[in-house]
Amino acid sequence: MKASCQEIFCAVANSLGLSRMLRHRRRKDILILMYHGVVEDNAPFKRWTHLPASRFAWQMEWLRRHYRVLPLQRVLAAMQTGSTLPDNTAVVTFDDGLQNTYTRAFPTLKRLGIPATVFLTTAYVGTGKLPTSSRIFLALRSSRLRRLDLRDHGLKDFQFDTMAQRDAVADEVRSYAKNIAFETKLALLNDLEARLEVDPARYPEYADEFRMMSWQQVKLMQQSGLINFGAHGSRHEILSRLPHDVMRSEIVDSCEEVRRQLGIEHVTFAYPNGRRQDFPPEAKQMLQEASASCGLSAIGGLCSTGDDVFELKRVGVGNNVGRSRFAAMCSGLGVR
Ligand SMILES: [Zn+2]
């Protein structure tokens, strides 16, 4: 269903009191929201991961009115000890560690006193480097060319003109690149940037919306007492695609880096990409060996107190989620 149709369906469901009824019926369940980035309302691009700032602010205000927003650690402790949580408990999380989490999301969270956990892709934090998926997106948008031949990489001879067509090609290359080895992906990226004749040093200013925070920004957020940090893999590689030794280092290195930089004993973890097929049972085992305290997935749904803390469900909020749909999704309606 298209986002606009879903919004209408949810508006009708809300007007009939369905979301409110579900919220009450599922009041003992735990809502863990998953965000990524927050951008200016008039940002010159649209990505599912980048929510307009006013939409994010509204969602947080609404959440504070209808839920009891608690730190992830408090909820984990209750899940492990069996102690009760307030009705309609919610947790706010951000994946990746984009710098706009600091510049745009943090001021809103501070203003409203909402705690949150940010999962860091540690190899990128403080480097200014663009993650691989963003490099594909920005290269296609920045090139003056209208053709990209990637047949030798198992892809197509792409032709494009408008920004929408360029974004569609980026999405296709990006989903292909998710499933190949890191070194093969780097070779693909280098060829892609060379063939598109782009200079990443001359990308438009909005490329910064895809860069990660500095450790100083991370520490400033931590010092506020409101924001906690966890690990999200070193390089955001999909764990199930990796040989065991590489999977282990993706997990252990990122947990160690968060522990070393921030002095945290039990690090929380969110699986990169996070669908059921993206983290094998071995990854859960490795997390426990690395003394991580949980594993958050991107599998849609609310959590119950007895759930496996190494496979926690979340409700992912994309840039296209309006008010009606947000209220419905928080109650578990239409979340997959
Ligand atoms: Zn991620």
Residues whose N, C-alpha, C, O or C-beta is under 5 A from the ligand:
A	BS01	ZN	D95 D96 P272 N273
